[in-house]
Amino acid sequence: MLIQVLITVGISQALVLSLLLCLKKDRKVADMILAMELSLMFVIALLYNYRHELMPFIPAIPLYAYVLGYLGALLFYFYVRAVSEPDFEWSWKKHIGHLIPFVIALLVLAVNLFPLNGAERISLCEQIMNNTHPVWFDAIYYGLFLGAFPYYLYKTYLLLRQHDEYILTKFSYLEDVSLEWLNRFFWIELTTWSAFVLFDVLGNYWLSILPTSGLQLSFIVLMLGILYLGVYGLREHPVFVDQRVEENPESATPQGMAPEKIKAYLEALRNYMVKEKPFLESKISIAELSHRTHIPVNQLSKIINEQLGMNFFDFINSYRVEEFKQLVHDNRFEHFTLLGLAFEAGFNSKSTFNAIFKKFTKQTPSEYVRELRSFKIAGRSLS
Protein backbone atom coordinates (compact mmCIF):
# COMPACT_ATOMS: atom_id res chain seq x y z
CA MET A 1 0.00 0.00 0.00
CA LEU A 2 2.80 2.41 0.92
CA ILE A 3 4.62 1.68 -2.35
CA GLN A 4 1.46 2.43 -4.33
CA VAL A 5 1.04 5.75 -2.47
CA LEU A 6 4.64 6.73 -3.26
CA ILE A 7 4.14 5.90 -6.93
CA THR A 8 0.88 7.90 -6.95
CA VAL A 9 2.70 10.96 -5.58
CA GLY A 10 5.47 10.50 -8.13
CA ILE A 11 3.25 10.16 -11.17
CA SER A 12 1.13 13.12 -10.04
CA GLN A 13 4.19 15.33 -9.88
CA ALA A 14 5.32 14.03 -13.27
CA LEU A 15 2.00 15.19 -14.71
CA VAL A 16 2.34 18.61 -13.06
CA LEU A 17 5.87 19.01 -14.42
CA SER A 18 4.72 18.15 -17.93
CA LEU A 19 2.01 20.81 -17.70
CA LEU A 20 4.53 23.39 -16.46
CA LEU A 21 6.79 22.62 -19.42
CA CYS A 22 3.89 23.08 -21.83
CA LEU A 23 3.08 26.45 -20.22
CA LYS A 24 6.63 27.84 -20.44
CA LYS A 25 6.70 31.12 -22.35
CA ASP A 26 9.83 30.40 -24.36
CA ARG A 27 9.37 26.67 -24.74
CA LYS A 28 11.39 24.90 -27.38
CA VAL A 29 11.25 21.55 -29.09
CA ALA A 30 13.19 19.98 -26.21
CA ASP A 31 10.59 21.21 -23.72
CA MET A 32 7.74 19.64 -25.66
CA ILE A 33 9.55 16.32 -26.01
CA LEU A 34 10.30 16.31 -22.29
CA ALA A 35 6.64 17.11 -21.57
CA MET A 36 5.62 14.12 -23.72
CA GLU A 37 8.12 11.90 -21.89
CA LEU A 38 6.76 12.93 -18.48
CA SER A 39 3.16 12.51 -19.62
CA LEU A 40 3.95 9.09 -21.05
CA MET A 41 5.53 7.91 -17.81
CA PHE A 42 2.50 9.22 -15.94
CA VAL A 43 0.16 7.19 -18.14
CA ILE A 44 2.28 4.00 -18.05
CA ALA A 45 2.64 4.03 -14.27
CA LEU A 46 -1.04 4.87 -13.84
CA LEU A 47 -2.19 2.03 -16.11
CA TYR A 48 0.06 -0.55 -14.53
CA ASN A 49 -0.18 0.32 -10.85
CA TYR A 50 -3.95 0.81 -10.89
CA ARG A 51 -4.68 -2.05 -13.25
CA HIS A 52 -7.02 -3.82 -10.84
CA GLU A 53 -9.12 -0.71 -10.34
CA LEU A 54 -9.17 0.19 -14.04
CA MET A 55 -9.64 -3.27 -15.52
CA PRO A 56 -13.47 -3.31 -15.15
CA PHE A 57 -13.58 -0.14 -17.26
CA ILE A 58 -10.75 -0.90 -19.68
CA PRO A 59 -10.14 -4.67 -19.92
CA ALA A 60 -6.51 -5.79 -20.37
CA ILE A 61 -5.26 -2.36 -19.26
CA PRO A 62 -1.70 -3.50 -18.28
CA LEU A 63 -1.09 -4.68 -21.84
CA TYR A 64 -1.53 -1.13 -23.11
CA ALA A 65 1.12 -0.02 -20.62
CA TYR A 66 3.61 -2.46 -22.15
CA VAL A 67 2.91 -1.18 -25.67
CA LEU A 68 3.29 2.46 -24.60
CA GLY A 69 6.62 1.50 -23.07
CA TYR A 70 8.05 1.39 -26.59
CA LEU A 71 7.93 5.18 -26.66
CA GLY A 72 9.73 5.78 -23.34
CA ALA A 73 13.37 5.28 -24.34
CA LEU A 74 12.62 6.70 -27.80
CA LEU A 75 11.41 10.04 -26.38
CA PHE A 76 14.41 10.27 -24.06
CA TYR A 77 16.70 9.68 -27.04
CA PHE A 78 15.02 12.48 -28.98
CA TYR A 79 15.15 14.76 -25.95
CA VAL A 80 18.92 14.32 -25.70
CA ARG A 81 19.20 15.04 -29.42
CA ALA A 82 17.10 18.19 -29.01
CA VAL A 83 19.28 19.61 -26.25
CA SER A 84 22.63 18.66 -27.79
CA GLU A 85 22.12 19.30 -31.51
CA PRO A 86 21.59 22.95 -32.51
CA ASP A 87 19.98 22.04 -35.84
CA PHE A 88 17.62 19.37 -34.51
CA GLU A 89 14.07 19.65 -35.83
CA TRP A 90 11.16 17.43 -34.89
CA SER A 91 9.35 16.06 -37.91
CA TRP A 92 6.97 13.10 -37.95
CA LYS A 93 7.86 12.43 -41.58
CA LYS A 94 11.58 12.50 -40.87
CA HIS A 95 11.43 10.32 -37.78
CA ILE A 96 8.53 8.04 -38.68
CA GLY A 97 10.84 5.02 -38.94
CA HIS A 98 11.48 5.12 -35.19
CA LEU A 99 7.79 4.50 -34.57
CA ILE A 100 7.73 1.20 -36.47
CA PRO A 101 8.30 -1.01 -33.36
CA PHE A 102 5.52 0.84 -31.53
CA VAL A 103 3.11 0.47 -34.45
CA ILE A 104 3.93 -3.23 -34.79
CA ALA A 105 3.35 -3.82 -31.06
CA LEU A 106 0.07 -1.88 -31.26
CA LEU A 107 -1.11 -3.93 -34.24
CA VAL A 108 -0.19 -7.22 -32.54
CA LEU A 109 -2.13 -6.17 -29.47
CA ALA A 110 -5.14 -5.02 -31.50
CA VAL A 111 -5.29 -8.19 -33.62
CA ASN A 112 -5.31 -10.42 -30.54
CA LEU A 113 -7.66 -8.34 -28.39
CA PHE A 114 -10.21 -7.14 -30.97
CA PRO A 115 -12.03 -10.52 -31.37
CA LEU A 116 -12.45 -10.88 -27.57
CA ASN A 117 -15.23 -9.48 -25.44
CA GLY A 118 -14.63 -7.67 -22.16
CA ALA A 119 -14.73 -10.74 -19.91
CA GLU A 120 -12.38 -12.66 -22.20
CA ARG A 121 -9.93 -9.76 -22.25
CA ILE A 122 -9.89 -9.60 -18.43
CA SER A 123 -9.38 -13.36 -18.27
CA LEU A 124 -6.50 -13.17 -20.78
CA CYS A 125 -4.91 -10.32 -18.86
CA GLU A 126 -5.11 -12.22 -15.58
CA GLN A 127 -3.46 -15.23 -17.22
CA ILE A 128 -0.65 -13.06 -18.50
CA MET A 129 -0.18 -11.43 -15.10
CA ASN A 130 0.07 -14.94 -13.65
CA ASN A 131 2.94 -15.70 -16.06
CA THR A 132 0.95 -17.68 -18.63
CA HIS A 133 2.14 -15.81 -21.71
CA PRO A 134 0.89 -16.42 -25.26
CA VAL A 135 3.51 -16.25 -27.99
CA TRP A 136 2.24 -12.94 -29.38
CA PHE A 137 2.61 -11.29 -25.95
CA ASP A 138 6.16 -12.60 -25.60
CA ALA A 139 6.97 -10.87 -28.89
CA ILE A 140 5.85 -7.53 -27.42
CA TYR A 141 7.38 -8.28 -24.03
CA TYR A 142 10.85 -9.22 -25.21
CA GLY A 143 10.75 -6.73 -28.04
CA LEU A 144 10.37 -3.95 -25.48
CA PHE A 145 12.68 -5.02 -22.66
CA LEU A 146 15.37 -6.78 -24.69
CA GLY A 147 15.04 -4.95 -28.02
CA ALA A 148 13.77 -1.38 -28.31
CA PHE A 149 14.67 -0.15 -24.83
CA PRO A 150 18.35 -1.19 -24.77
CA TYR A 151 18.73 -0.11 -28.40
CA TYR A 152 17.66 3.47 -27.66
CA LEU A 153 19.55 3.57 -24.40
CA TYR A 154 22.69 2.69 -26.34
CA LYS A 155 22.00 5.37 -28.97
CA THR A 156 21.42 7.90 -26.17
CA TYR A 157 24.68 6.88 -24.53
CA LEU A 158 26.56 7.52 -27.79
CA LEU A 159 24.93 10.95 -28.11
CA LEU A 160 25.94 11.93 -24.58
CA ARG A 161 29.53 10.73 -25.12
CA GLN A 162 29.69 12.63 -28.41
CA HIS A 163 28.50 15.81 -26.71
CA ASP A 164 31.03 15.38 -23.88
CA GLU A 165 33.84 15.06 -26.42
CA TYR A 166 32.54 18.05 -28.36
CA ILE A 167 32.59 20.48 -25.44
CA LEU A 168 36.13 19.45 -24.49
CA THR A 169 37.33 20.50 -27.94
CA LYS A 170 35.48 23.83 -27.99
CA PHE A 171 35.19 25.13 -24.42
CA SER A 172 37.48 25.67 -21.44
CA TYR A 173 34.64 25.20 -18.97
CA LEU A 174 31.77 22.78 -18.37
CA GLU A 175 29.17 24.96 -16.70
CA ASP A 176 26.17 25.78 -18.92
CA VAL A 177 27.43 23.52 -21.71
CA SER A 178 27.74 20.18 -19.95
CA LEU A 179 24.94 17.63 -20.03
CA GLU A 180 26.11 16.02 -16.80
CA TRP A 181 22.62 16.08 -15.34
CA LEU A 182 21.38 14.13 -18.37
CA ASN A 183 24.27 11.71 -17.95
CA ARG A 184 23.04 11.07 -14.42
CA PHE A 185 19.49 10.57 -15.64
CA PHE A 186 20.77 8.14 -18.28
CA TRP A 187 22.19 5.96 -15.50
CA ILE A 188 18.85 6.19 -13.70
CA GLU A 189 17.16 4.96 -16.89
CA LEU A 190 19.70 2.17 -17.25
CA THR A 191 19.23 1.13 -13.62
CA THR A 192 15.45 1.17 -14.03
CA TRP A 193 15.61 -0.94 -17.19
CA SER A 194 17.95 -3.40 -15.48
CA ALA A 195 15.55 -3.65 -12.53
CA PHE A 196 12.60 -4.30 -14.84
CA VAL A 197 14.55 -7.01 -16.67
CA LEU A 198 15.61 -8.58 -13.38
CA PHE A 199 12.29 -8.49 -11.56
CA ASP A 200 9.83 -8.73 -14.44
CA VAL A 201 11.46 -10.55 -17.35
CA LEU A 202 13.89 -12.88 -15.57
CA GLY A 203 11.78 -12.98 -12.43
CA ASN A 204 8.74 -14.19 -14.34
CA TYR A 205 10.55 -16.94 -16.21
CA TRP A 206 13.67 -18.16 -14.45
CA LEU A 207 14.09 -16.44 -11.08
CA SER A 208 10.80 -16.97 -9.31
CA ILE A 209 12.55 -16.54 -5.94
CA LEU A 210 12.75 -12.77 -6.54
CA PRO A 211 10.30 -10.70 -4.45
CA THR A 212 7.19 -9.50 -6.28
CA SER A 213 7.64 -6.04 -4.73
CA GLY A 214 10.82 -5.62 -6.77
CA LEU A 215 8.86 -4.53 -9.84
CA GLN A 216 7.04 -1.86 -7.83
CA LEU A 217 10.35 -0.65 -6.46
CA SER A 218 11.51 -0.34 -10.06
CA PHE A 219 8.56 1.94 -10.73
CA ILE A 220 9.54 4.10 -7.75
CA VAL A 221 13.09 4.43 -9.14
CA LEU A 222 11.59 5.36 -12.51
CA MET A 223 9.33 8.01 -10.96
CA LEU A 224 12.22 9.52 -9.01
CA GLY A 225 14.27 9.63 -12.20
CA ILE A 226 11.46 11.29 -14.13
CA LEU A 227 11.04 13.90 -11.39
CA TYR A 228 14.78 14.54 -11.49
CA LEU A 229 14.65 14.99 -15.25
CA GLY A 230 11.59 17.23 -15.06
CA VAL A 231 13.02 19.51 -12.37
CA TYR A 232 16.31 19.97 -14.23
CA GLY A 233 14.46 20.39 -17.51
CA LEU A 234 12.65 23.32 -15.93
CA ARG A 235 15.75 24.80 -14.29
CA GLU A 236 18.22 24.56 -17.15
CA HIS A 237 17.91 26.98 -20.06
CA PRO A 238 16.30 24.60 -22.46
CA VAL A 239 19.16 23.76 -22.84
CA PHE A 240 22.53 24.56 -24.33
CA VAL A 241 22.09 24.61 -28.08
CA ASP A 242 22.58 28.37 -28.33
CA GLN A 243 26.14 28.00 -27.09
CA ARG A 244 27.44 25.94 -29.98
CA VAL A 245 30.50 27.45 -31.60
CA GLU A 246 30.00 29.69 -34.61
CA GLU A 247 32.96 28.69 -36.71
CA ASN A 248 34.61 30.90 -39.30
CA PRO A 249 33.39 29.84 -42.79
CA GLU A 250 36.90 30.33 -44.11
CA SER A 251 38.14 27.54 -41.87
CA ALA A 252 35.20 25.17 -42.23
CA THR A 253 37.30 22.65 -44.15
CA PRO A 254 40.54 21.52 -42.50
CA GLN A 255 43.56 22.07 -44.68
CA GLY A 256 47.04 20.63 -44.50
CA MET A 257 49.58 23.04 -43.03
CA ALA A 258 53.21 23.43 -43.95
CA PRO A 259 55.67 22.76 -41.10
CA GLU A 260 56.69 26.43 -41.15
CA LYS A 261 53.11 27.56 -40.71
CA ILE A 262 52.52 25.10 -37.89
CA LYS A 263 55.64 26.37 -36.12
CA ALA A 264 54.59 30.00 -36.60
CA TYR A 265 51.05 29.38 -35.35
CA LEU A 266 52.32 27.40 -32.37
CA GLU A 267 54.78 30.13 -31.40
CA ALA A 268 52.10 32.82 -31.79
CA LEU A 269 49.71 30.81 -29.67
CA ARG A 270 52.22 30.27 -26.86
CA ASN A 271 53.27 33.92 -26.87
CA TYR A 272 49.66 35.04 -26.70
CA MET A 273 48.90 32.68 -23.82
CA VAL A 274 51.88 33.96 -21.80
CA LYS A 275 51.46 37.67 -22.54
CA GLU A 276 47.67 38.10 -22.58
CA LYS A 277 46.65 35.26 -20.25
CA PRO A 278 43.23 34.61 -21.85
CA PHE A 279 42.84 31.59 -19.56
CA LEU A 280 42.04 33.98 -16.71
CA GLU A 281 38.64 34.45 -18.36
CA SER A 282 36.51 31.66 -16.96
CA LYS A 283 34.47 31.17 -20.14
CA ILE A 284 36.98 31.47 -22.96
CA SER A 285 36.11 29.32 -25.98
CA ILE A 286 38.19 28.11 -28.90
CA ALA A 287 36.20 30.40 -31.22
CA GLU A 288 37.15 33.43 -29.13
CA LEU A 289 40.81 32.40 -28.91
CA SER A 290 40.83 31.83 -32.67
CA HIS A 291 39.50 35.33 -33.24
CA ARG A 292 42.12 36.92 -30.99
CA THR A 293 45.13 35.00 -32.30
CA HIS A 294 43.98 35.15 -35.95
CA ILE A 295 44.44 31.39 -36.23
CA PRO A 296 41.52 29.63 -37.99
CA VAL A 297 39.45 27.52 -35.60
CA ASN A 298 40.09 24.15 -37.24
CA GLN A 299 43.80 24.81 -37.56
CA LEU A 300 43.98 26.01 -33.96
CA SER A 301 42.19 22.85 -32.84
CA LYS A 302 44.52 20.71 -34.96
CA ILE A 303 47.63 22.35 -33.50
CA ILE A 304 46.43 21.86 -29.93
CA ASN A 305 45.42 18.26 -30.59
CA GLU A 306 48.37 17.09 -32.69
CA GLN A 307 51.27 19.31 -31.60
CA LEU A 308 50.44 19.57 -27.91
CA GLY A 309 48.56 16.30 -27.48
CA MET A 310 45.59 17.87 -25.70
CA ASN A 311 42.04 18.93 -26.28
CA PHE A 312 41.13 22.60 -25.88
CA PHE A 313 39.66 22.07 -22.40
CA ASP A 314 42.89 20.57 -21.04
CA PHE A 315 45.04 23.08 -22.92
CA ILE A 316 43.43 26.11 -21.28
CA ASN A 317 43.15 24.51 -17.88
CA SER A 318 46.81 23.47 -17.87
CA TYR A 319 47.65 27.18 -17.91
CA ARG A 320 45.20 27.77 -15.09
CA VAL A 321 46.91 25.09 -13.00
CA GLU A 322 50.28 26.78 -13.52
CA GLU A 323 48.75 30.16 -12.68
CA PHE A 324 47.34 28.69 -9.48
CA LYS A 325 50.80 27.43 -8.53
CA GLN A 326 52.27 30.88 -9.06
CA LEU A 327 49.56 32.49 -6.96
CA VAL A 328 50.25 30.05 -4.13
CA HIS A 329 53.89 31.22 -4.12
CA ASP A 330 52.86 34.90 -4.19
CA ASN A 331 52.74 36.38 -0.70
CA ARG A 332 50.17 38.94 -1.83
CA PHE A 333 47.60 36.16 -2.07
CA GLU A 334 48.45 34.29 1.12
CA HIS A 335 45.13 35.34 2.72
CA PHE A 336 43.17 33.73 -0.14
CA THR A 337 41.51 30.35 0.26
CA LEU A 338 42.41 27.60 -2.21
CA LEU A 339 39.11 28.10 -3.99
CA GLY A 340 39.70 31.85 -4.09
CA LEU A 341 43.08 31.25 -5.72
CA ALA A 342 41.44 28.87 -8.19
CA PHE A 343 38.95 31.55 -9.21
CA GLU A 344 41.80 34.04 -9.59
CA ALA A 345 43.50 31.55 -11.93
CA GLY A 346 40.44 31.35 -14.19
CA PHE A 347 38.53 28.38 -12.80
CA ASN A 348 34.86 28.90 -12.03
CA SER A 349 34.01 25.51 -10.57
CA LYS A 350 35.43 23.76 -7.51
CA SER A 351 34.83 20.31 -8.96
CA THR A 352 36.53 21.15 -12.27
CA PHE A 353 39.45 22.76 -10.44
CA ASN A 354 40.02 19.73 -8.20
CA ALA A 355 39.71 17.23 -11.07
CA ILE A 356 42.00 19.15 -13.45
CA PHE A 357 44.61 19.92 -10.80
CA LYS A 358 44.89 16.27 -9.83
CA LYS A 359 45.02 15.23 -13.48
CA PHE A 360 48.07 17.42 -14.16
CA THR A 361 49.89 17.18 -10.82
CA LYS A 362 48.76 13.77 -9.46
CA GLN A 363 47.94 15.65 -6.24
CA THR A 364 44.92 17.40 -4.81
CA PRO A 365 45.31 21.19 -4.38
CA SER A 366 45.42 20.82 -0.59
CA GLU A 367 48.13 18.13 -0.83
CA TYR A 368 50.17 20.37 -3.12
CA VAL A 369 49.92 23.37 -0.78
CA ARG A 370 50.64 21.21 2.29
CA GLU A 371 53.75 19.80 0.62
CA LEU A 372 54.84 23.29 -0.45
CA ARG A 373 54.52 24.62 3.10
CA SER A 374 56.47 21.69 4.51
CA PHE A 375 59.30 22.48 2.08
CA LYS A 376 59.25 26.12 3.17
CA ILE A 377 59.43 25.15 6.84
CA ALA A 378 62.24 22.70 6.14
CA GLY A 379 64.10 25.41 4.21
CA ARG A 380 63.83 27.87 7.10
CA SER A 381 65.10 25.32 9.59
CA LEU A 382 68.09 24.57 7.41
CA SER A 383 68.94 28.25 7.06
C-alpha positions in Angstrom: 0.0 0.0 0.0 2.8 2.4 0.9 4.6 1.7 -2.3 1.5 2.4 -4.3 1.0 5.8 -2.5 4.6 6.7 -3.3 4.1 5.9 -6.9 0.9 7.9 -6.9 2.7 11.0 -5.6 5.5 10.5 -8.1 3.3 10.2 -11.2 1.1 13.1 -10.0 4.2 15.3 -9.9 5.3 14.0 -13.3 2.0 15.2 -14.7 2.3 18.6 -13.1 5.9 19.0 -14.4 4.7 18.1 -17.9 2.0 20.8 -17.7 4.5 23.4 -16.5 6.8 22.6 -19.4 3.9 23.1 -21.8 3.1 26.4 -20.2 6.6 27.8 -20.4 6.7 31.1 -22.3 9.8 30.4 -24.4 9.4 26.7 -24.7 11.4 24.9 -27.4 11.2 21.5 -29.1 13.2 20.0 -26.2 10.6 21.2 -23.7 7.7 19.6 -25.7 9.6 16.3 -26.0 10.3 16.3 -22.3 6.6 17.1 -21.6 5.6 14.1 -23.7 8.1 11.9 -21.9 6.8 12.9 -18.5 3.2 12.5 -19.6 3.9 9.1 -21.1 5.5 7.9 -17.8 2.5 9.2 -15.9 0.2 7.2 -18.1 2.3 4.0 -18.0 2.6 4.0 -14.3 -1.0 4.9 -13.8 -2.2 2.0 -16.1 0.1 -0.5 -14.5 -0.2 0.3 -10.8 -3.9 0.8 -10.9 -4.7 -2.1 -13.3 -7.0 -3.8 -10.8 -9.1 -0.7 -10.3 -9.2 0.2 -14.0 -9.6 -3.3 -15.5 -13.5 -3.3 -15.1 -13.6 -0.1 -17.3 -10.7 -0.9 -19.7 -10.1 -4.7 -19.9 -6.5 -5.8 -20.4 -5.3 -2.4 -19.3 -1.7 -3.5 -18.3 -1.1 -4.7 -21.8 -1.5 -1.1 -23.1 1.1 0.0 -20.6 3.6 -2.5 -22.2 2.9 -1.2 -25.7 3.3 2.5 -24.6 6.6 1.5 -23.1 8.1 1.4 -26.6 7.9 5.2 -26.7 9.7 5.8 -23.3 13.4 5.3 -24.3 12.6 6.7 -27.8 11.4 10.0 -26.4 14.4 10.3 -24.1 16.7 9.7 -27.0 15.0 12.5 -29.0 15.1 14.8 -25.9 18.9 14.3 -25.7 19.2 15.0 -29.4 17.1 18.2 -29.0 19.3 19.6 -26.2 22.6 18.7 -27.8 22.1 19.3 -31.5 21.6 22.9 -32.5 20.0 22.0 -35.8 17.6 19.4 -34.5 14.1 19.7 -35.8 11.2 17.4 -34.9 9.4 16.1 -37.9 7.0 13.1 -37.9 7.9 12.4 -41.6 11.6 12.5 -40.9 11.4 10.3 -37.8 8.5 8.0 -38.7 10.8 5.0 -38.9 11.5 5.1 -35.2 7.8 4.5 -34.6 7.7 1.2 -36.5 8.3 -1.0 -33.4 5.5 0.8 -31.5 3.1 0.5 -34.4 3.9 -3.2 -34.8 3.3 -3.8 -31.1 0.1 -1.9 -31.3 -1.1 -3.9 -34.2 -0.2 -7.2 -32.5 -2.1 -6.2 -29.5 -5.1 -5.0 -31.5 -5.3 -8.2 -33.6 -5.3 -10.4 -30.5 -7.7 -8.3 -28.4 -10.2 -7.1 -31.0 -12.0 -10.5 -31.4 -12.5 -10.9 -27.6 -15.2 -9.5 -25.4 -14.6 -7.7 -22.2 -14.7 -10.7 -19.9 -12.4 -12.7 -22.2 -9.9 -9.8 -22.3 -9.9 -9.6 -18.4 -9.4 -13.4 -18.3 -6.5 -13.2 -20.8 -4.9 -10.3 -18.9 -5.1 -12.2 -15.6 -3.5 -15.2 -17.2 -0.6 -13.1 -18.5 -0.2 -11.4 -15.1 0.1 -14.9 -13.6 2.9 -15.7 -16.1 1.0 -17.7 -18.6 2.1 -15.8 -21.7 0.9 -16.4 -25.3 3.5 -16.2 -28.0 2.2 -12.9 -29.4 2.6 -11.3 -26.0 6.2 -12.6 -25.6 7.0 -10.9 -28.9 5.8 -7.5 -27.4 7.4 -8.3 -24.0 10.8 -9.2 -25.2 10.8 -6.7 -28.0 10.4 -3.9 -25.5 12.7 -5.0 -22.7 15.4 -6.8 -24.7 15.0 -5.0 -28.0 13.8 -1.4 -28.3 14.7 -0.2 -24.8 18.4 -1.2 -24.8 18.7 -0.1 -28.4 17.7 3.5 -27.7 19.5 3.6 -24.4 22.7 2.7 -26.3 22.0 5.4 -29.0 21.4 7.9 -26.2 24.7 6.9 -24.5 26.6 7.5 -27.8 24.9 10.9 -28.1 25.9 11.9 -24.6 29.5 10.7 -25.1 29.7 12.6 -28.4 28.5 15.8 -26.7 31.0 15.4 -23.9 33.8 15.1 -26.4 32.5 18.1 -28.4 32.6 20.5 -25.4 36.1 19.4 -24.5 37.3 20.5 -27.9 35.5 23.8 -28.0 35.2 25.1 -24.4 37.5 25.7 -21.4 34.6 25.2 -19.0 31.8 22.8 -18.4 29.2 25.0 -16.7 26.2 25.8 -18.9 27.4 23.5 -21.7 27.7 20.2 -19.9 24.9 17.6 -20.0 26.1 16.0 -16.8 22.6 16.1 -15.3 21.4 14.1 -18.4 24.3 11.7 -17.9 23.0 11.1 -14.4 19.5 10.6 -15.6 20.8 8.1 -18.3 22.2 6.0 -15.5 18.9 6.2 -13.7 17.2 5.0 -16.9 19.7 2.2 -17.3 19.2 1.1 -13.6 15.5 1.2 -14.0 15.6 -0.9 -17.2 17.9 -3.4 -15.5 15.6 -3.7 -12.5 12.6 -4.3 -14.8 14.5 -7.0 -16.7 15.6 -8.6 -13.4 12.3 -8.5 -11.6 9.8 -8.7 -14.4 11.5 -10.6 -17.4 13.9 -12.9 -15.6 11.8 -13.0 -12.4 8.7 -14.2 -14.3 10.5 -16.9 -16.2 13.7 -18.2 -14.4 14.1 -16.4 -11.1 10.8 -17.0 -9.3 12.5 -16.5 -5.9 12.8 -12.8 -6.5 10.3 -10.7 -4.5 7.2 -9.5 -6.3 7.6 -6.0 -4.7 10.8 -5.6 -6.8 8.9 -4.5 -9.8 7.0 -1.9 -7.8 10.3 -0.6 -6.5 11.5 -0.3 -10.1 8.6 1.9 -10.7 9.5 4.1 -7.8 13.1 4.4 -9.1 11.6 5.4 -12.5 9.3 8.0 -11.0 12.2 9.5 -9.0 14.3 9.6 -12.2 11.5 11.3 -14.1 11.0 13.9 -11.4 14.8 14.5 -11.5 14.6 15.0 -15.3 11.6 17.2 -15.1 13.0 19.5 -12.4 16.3 20.0 -14.2 14.5 20.4 -17.5 12.7 23.3 -15.9 15.7 24.8 -14.3 18.2 24.6 -17.1 17.9 27.0 -20.1 16.3 24.6 -22.5 19.2 23.8 -22.8 22.5 24.6 -24.3 22.1 24.6 -28.1 22.6 28.4 -28.3 26.1 28.0 -27.1 27.4 25.9 -30.0 30.5 27.5 -31.6 30.0 29.7 -34.6 33.0 28.7 -36.7 34.6 30.9 -39.3 33.4 29.8 -42.8 36.9 30.3 -44.1 38.1 27.5 -41.9 35.2 25.2 -42.2 37.3 22.7 -44.1 40.5 21.5 -42.5 43.6 22.1 -44.7 47.0 20.6 -44.5 49.6 23.0 -43.0 53.2 23.4 -43.9 55.7 22.8 -41.1 56.7 26.4 -41.2 53.1 27.6 -40.7 52.5 25.1 -37.9 55.6 26.4 -36.1 54.6 30.0 -36.6 51.1 29.4 -35.3 52.3 27.4 -32.4 54.8 30.1 -31.4 52.1 32.8 -31.8 49.7 30.8 -29.7 52.2 30.3 -26.9 53.3 33.9 -26.9 49.7 35.0 -26.7 48.9 32.7 -23.8 51.9 34.0 -21.8 51.5 37.7 -22.5 47.7 38.1 -22.6 46.6 35.3 -20.3 43.2 34.6 -21.8 42.8 31.6 -19.6 42.0 34.0 -16.7 38.6 34.5 -18.4 36.5 31.7 -17.0 34.5 31.2 -20.1 37.0 31.5 -23.0 36.1 29.3 -26.0 38.2 28.1 -28.9 36.2 30.4 -31.2 37.2 33.4 -29.1 40.8 32.4 -28.9 40.8 31.8 -32.7 39.5 35.3 -33.2 42.1 36.9 -31.0 45.1 35.0 -32.3 44.0 35.2 -35.9 44.4 31.4 -36.2 41.5 29.6 -38.0 39.4 27.5 -35.6 40.1 24.2 -37.2 43.8 24.8 -37.6 44.0 26.0 -34.0 42.2 22.9 -32.8 44.5 20.7 -35.0 47.6 22.3 -33.5 46.4 21.9 -29.9 45.4 18.3 -30.6 48.4 17.1 -32.7 51.3 19.3 -31.6 50.4 19.6 -27.9 48.6 16.3 -27.5 45.6 17.9 -25.7 42.0 18.9 -26.3 41.1 22.6 -25.9 39.7 22.1 -22.4 42.9 20.6 -21.0 45.0 23.1 -22.9 43.4 26.1 -21.3 43.2 24.5 -17.9 46.8 23.5 -17.9 47.7 27.2 -17.9 45.2 27.8 -15.1 46.9 25.1 -13.0 50.3 26.8 -13.5 48.7 30.2 -12.7 47.3 28.7 -9.5 50.8 27.4 -8.5 52.3 30.9 -9.1 49.6 32.5 -7.0 50.2 30.0 -4.1 53.9 31.2 -4.1 52.9 34.9 -4.2 52.7 36.4 -0.7 50.2 38.9 -1.8 47.6 36.2 -2.1 48.5 34.3 1.1 45.1 35.3 2.7 43.2 33.7 -0.1 41.5 30.4 0.3 42.4 27.6 -2.2 39.1 28.1 -4.0 39.7 31.8 -4.1 43.1 31.3 -5.7 41.4 28.9 -8.2 39.0 31.6 -9.2 41.8 34.0 -9.6 43.5 31.6 -11.9 40.4 31.4 -14.2 38.5 28.4 -12.8 34.9 28.9 -12.0 34.0 25.5 -10.6 35.4 23.8 -7.5 34.8 20.3 -9.0 36.5 21.2 -12.3 39.4 22.8 -10.4 40.0 19.7 -8.2 39.7 17.2 -11.1 42.0 19.2 -13.4 44.6 19.9 -10.8 44.9 16.3 -9.8 45.0 15.2 -13.5 48.1 17.4 -14.2 49.9 17.2 -10.8 48.8 13.8 -9.5 47.9 15.6 -6.2 44.9 17.4 -4.8 45.3 21.2 -4.4 45.4 20.8 -0.6 48.1 18.1 -0.8 50.2 20.4 -3.1 49.9 23.4 -0.8 50.6 21.2 2.3 53.8 19.8 0.6 54.8 23.3 -0.4 54.5 24.6 3.1 56.5 21.7 4.5 59.3 22.5 2.1 59.3 26.1 3.2 59.4 25.1 6.8 62.2 22.7 6.1 64.1 25.4 4.2 63.8 27.9 7.1 65.1 25.3 9.6 68.1 24.6 7.4 68.9 28.3 7.1 
